[in-house]
Amino acid sequence: AYTSVYGNTKNAVMLLKDELNNKGIKVALFDLARDDMAEAVEDAFRYSKLVLATTTYNAEIFPFMREFINHLTERNFSNRTVAFIENGSWAPQATKVMKSMMEKCKNLTYHFMIIRYIFNNFRVDFNSTFDSESISTHSILCCVYHIIMVFLVKILI
């Protein structure tokens, strides 16, 4: 499930979907601002792994992502693996907000992917369950999207 303001988060999520489909893994994908919220919630309970991808929006998360997470927590979402993709700039807060909202849920395993735009460079941070890596390059999008795929495919398979 994702929200995307300028299309960059959507592009990353579409690449992840394609990569998982190529490995024979069925993926349910929802743009929370445009797709049926009830179906997105239903599918979150159907699968054992969930990726939440969004941007920081006014030091918060995009409203449709907030609504989606509220639906999950109200229905006792539990016993799953959740990965967060945060797309932000100088003050990203989305992962922190999403994780704090989901703390009500029981028995969740978390993985984080934070993409920070720092001027014309990216810094990619992984949580401690993965090797730490940072990149700084002019061919930013290729490298970042590749790292997203490697990271998320590893935990979703």
LINBEL-V610523 format. One record per residue. N is the residue number from 0. RES is the residue in three letters. BURIAL is I if it has 24 or more other C-alpha atoms within 12 Angstrom, else O. Layout:
BEGIN
N RES BURIAL
N RES BURIAL
END
This chain:
BEGIN
0 ALA I
1 TYR I
2 THR I
3 SER I
4 VAL I
5 TYR O
6 GLY O
7 ASN I
8 THR I
9 LYS I
10 ASN I
11 ALA I
12 VAL I
13 MET I
14 LEU I
15 LEU I
16 LYS I
17 ASP O
18 GLU I
19 LEU I
20 ASN O
21 ASN O
22 LYS O
23 GLY O
24 ILE O
25 LYS O
26 VAL I
27 ALA I
28 LEU I
29 PHE I
30 ASP I
31 LEU I
32 ALA O
33 ARG O
34 ASP O
35 ASP O
36 MET I
37 ALA O
38 GLU O
39 ALA I
40 VAL I
41 GLU O
42 ASP I
43 ALA I
44 PHE I
45 ARG O
46 TYR O
47 SER O
48 LYS I
49 LEU I
50 VAL I
51 LEU I
52 ALA I
53 THR I
54 THR I
55 THR I
56 TYR I
57 ASN O
58 ALA O
59 GLU I
60 ILE I
61 PHE I
62 PRO I
63 PHE I
64 MET I
65 ARG I
66 GLU I
67 PHE I
68 ILE I
69 ASN I
70 HIS I
71 LEU I
72 THR I
73 GLU O
74 ARG O
75 ASN O
76 PHE I
77 SER I
78 ASN O
79 ARG I
80 THR I
81 VAL I
82 ALA I
83 PHE I
84 ILE I
85 GLU I
86 ASN I
87 GLY I
88 SER I
89 TRP O
90 ALA O
91 PRO I
92 GLN I
93 ALA I
94 THR I
95 LYS I
96 VAL I
97 MET I
98 LYS I
99 SER O
100 MET I
101 MET I
102 GLU O
103 LYS O
104 CYS I
105 LYS O
106 ASN O
107 LEU O
108 THR I
109 TYR I
110 HIS I
111 PHE I
112 MET I
113 ILE I
114 ILE I
115 ARG I
116 TYR I
117 ILE O
118 PHE O
119 ASN O
120 ASN O
121 PHE I
122 ARG I
123 VAL I
124 ASP I
125 PHE I
126 ASN O
127 SER O
128 THR O
129 PHE O
130 ASP O
131 SER O
132 GLU O
133 SER O
134 ILE I
135 SER O
136 THR O
137 HIS O
138 SER O
139 ILE O
140 LEU I
141 CYS O
142 CYS O
143 VAL I
144 TYR I
145 HIS O
146 ILE I
147 ILE I
148 MET I
149 VAL O
150 PHE I
151 LEU I
152 VAL I
153 LYS O
154 ILE I
155 LEU I
156 ILE O
END
